[in-house]
Amino acid sequence: MGDEPKQSELANKSVTKAVRLLRELAAQPRTGTTATTLAKAAGLSRPTAFRLLYSLEQGGLVDRIDTNYVLGWELARLGRHADPYAGLVAHAKPVLQELADEFNEAVTLSIPNSLDGLDLVAEAVGSHVVGVLSRNMVGERYPMHASSTGKVLLAERSADALRATLPAKLEAFTPQTITDREALLTELQQVGEQGFAIIDNELEPELLSLSRPIRDSAGTLVAILTLNGPRSRFGRARIPEALHQMQSTVERLAELLWRDAAKP
């Protein structure tokens, strides 16, 4: 028997480029954009982008309105039949487990949903995790202003939008919860600048939680990686080490899930 082809040899380059175009198109306004703009964003020549867009249009995966392209009706129809998380979770779970084993704590992966909230879709736990952090957390909801995942998502929004949606007085879960909206907005600005969020005793007593955003090739927030632990084991002294390792995990997840789309 001959040698099996490498995975890189199995990939169809035209399909890979078409996927890049679809992802870049998803990052554009709902009114769409031109082939020239998409070609530049995807790192393709205009003739290549135009040829691929024409093929996608014939299959209903994109639609053309005058000179602008938008995601197509057939893509929306197919999406309704897809499990939104099964494939992502299967690929991400081993990477999450490595981080959980390294710190012997709980690691979760959350996805922004269409309701301006988050779906916790995957978790991994280290061997030392017991009690509240050892339960199955998939599917749970956490308050946005008092969770590190929530802070990462809120930091994506403008201060004006947050003032319009958040009450001036926020619910307290512990004495350390940030309950003043303006104080939260100040912290969210810092979260956006530094690229991570922390809660320390803000959701549950003695709970320390760190979150980092995961972005696709177009820079859109697509997931949030979180590492949780009790302060008795996972204290503030470990934050720099944890953030460094989490960034490596974020890069691995982005490479694993969007590697084809990111390569020119």
N, C-alpha and C positions, 0 to 999 in steps of 0.2 A: 504493500500500500504506500502511496506517496504521502509526502508531508501535507498536512492540512493547511489551507491558506490562513495567513494571519488575519486578525479582526480588521486591521487597517486596510487589508487588501479586499475584504468582503464589502466594505462600505461603498455605495454608489455615490460618486462625487456630485452628480447632478441632483440627486435626492437630498444630499446633505446641504447643498447650496439653497435648494428650494425651502428646506426647513428653516434655514437662517433668514430667508426673506419673510416667511410667515411670522417668525418671532419678532423681527424688526417691525413688521406691519402691525403686530399686536401692541407695540409700544407707541404707535402713532395715534393722533387724535381720531375719534370715531368717524370724522369726515373723510379720513384717508389721506393719502399723500401720493406723490408722483413716483414714477419708475426711477427717475434720476436720484431723488432723495433716498429711496430704498436701496438703490445700488450702492450709493456712497456709505449708507449706514451698515450695509452687510459686507462691505469690502469687495464688491463685485463690479465688473465692467457693466456699462449700461446695456450693451447688446445682450450680454448673458442674463442680466436681470430681466430685461424685457422678454426674452425668449422663455424664461422660466415662469414669469408672471402670466404670459399668454397660455402656457400649458396648464397652470393652476386655474386660470379663469375657465378654460374649457371643461375642467372637472368640477367647477363650482366651489373650489377652495378659496378663490378670491373673486371679487366682483370689481368691475371698472365702472366708475361714475364720471363721465367726461374724461378728464385726464388723471383722475385720482383713483387709487386702488384701495379697497377695503376688504376685510376678511369676509369670506363668502358664505352663502346660505347653506351649502352642503357641508362646510366645515362645522357650522353651528349644529346641523342635524346630527352629524357623526358624534360631536362632543356630548350630546345628550345621552348617548348610549355607552359612553366610556366611564369606567370607574376612575374618578379623578385622582385617587391616591395610591391604588394598588401597586402599579409599577414603580412609582417613586419610592414608596416604603420598602419594597423588596430590594431595591438598589441601595437605599440609604441605611438600612438597619445594621449591616455589618460595620459600617463606618461609625455609626452612633455607638455601637457596642464597644468598639476599641476605646473611644473617649471615656465611656462609662467605666470600663475596666481599669483604665489608667488612673482615674481619680477615685474609683470605688464609690461613685455617687450616681445620681439619676440624670439622664440626658433625654431631652425631648426635641421633637421636630414639629413645628407648627406652620400652618399654611394660611395666608390671608384668604378670606372668603368673600362672597358677593354682598354680604350684609355688613361690611366694614368691621368685621370681627376676625377671629382666628379659629381654625380647627386644629386641635392637637391630634396629629395623625400617626405618630410613631414615638416609641420610647425605648430606652435601654437602661438597665440598672446594673451597678457593680455588686460584687458579692457581699459588701458590707451594708448595703441598703436594707433597712428594716423599718417597720412601722408605716407612717403615713406616706413616705416616699416610695415604699415598695408596692403599693397598690397599683392597679392598672389605671393609668391616667389618661389613656387615649379616649378622646371624645369629651373630656371635661372642659369647662369654661372658667376662665379666671378674670377678675376685674382688670380692665385695661390700665387704670392708673396705678394699680398696686401690684402689678406683675412685670417682670423684666421683659417678657414677650410683648405685653401690651404697650409698654413704653417704646419699644422699637417700632411698632406699627404706628403709634400716635405721632412719633417723631417724623414720619413721612408726610404729615399733614401740616398745613399752614397754621400759624397762630390764630388768624381770623376764623378759619374753619373750626378750630378747636373751641374757640370762645363761643361759637354759634351752637355747638353741640354738647359741650361739657357744662355741668352746673358750676356755679361759683364756689359752692361748698361740696366737696367730694366725700364719699363714704369712708369712714375709718374702719380698718380691720385690726389694727394694733395702734398703740400710742405713736409709733413711728411712721404710720401711713401719711403720705402727703395729701392733705385735704383741701388746701388752697389752690384754686385753679391757676392763678398767676405764678405761684411757686412751682407748680407742675410744668407750666409752659417754659419756665427758665431751665428746668432740668431737661426737658425734652429737646431744647435747643442744644444743650451740651451733648445729649445722646446722639443727635444727628452729626455733630462735629467730631466726636470721638469714635463713633462707629460701634458702640456697644451700650448696653443698659444694665444697671445693677438695682436689685432691691435687697435691703438688709433689715430684717425684722419688720417689713412693711405689710406683708400679706399674712404671715404666720409668725409667732414668736420663734426666734432663733433660726429662721430660714434665710439663707443667703442664696441668691439666684443671679446668674449672669446670662445675658442673651446677646447674640450677634446676628446681624442680618445676612441672608444669602440672596444674591442677586443673579439674574440671568445675564446673557451676553449683551442685552440692551440696557442693563443697569436697573431693571425693574425688580422691586422686592418680591421674591417668590416664596421665601421660607424663612423661618427664624430658628436658629439653634440655641438651645438653652441647657445650662448645667446648673443643677440644684444640689444643695447639701446643707446639713445642720451646721451651725457655727462652731459646735463642739469639735467637729472634724474638719469642716471646710471653712476655715476662718478667713479673715480679710488678708492675712499674710500670703495666702495662696492665689489671690486674685490675679497678680501679674502673670504668674505661670499658667493659670487657667485660661486667661484671655489669649495668651500666645498660642497655646495648644488648640484652643477653639478656633482661632483664625486659620490654623493649618487644616483643621477639620472642615471649616467652611470652604476653603479652597479645594479640598479633595471632593467635597460634595458637588461643588459647582463644576469641577472638571468631569466628574462622573456623570452628572445628569445633563450637562449642556456642552460637553467637550466638542461635539461635532459642529454645533452652531457657532462656537466661539472661534473656530479655526478658519482663516481666510482660504 
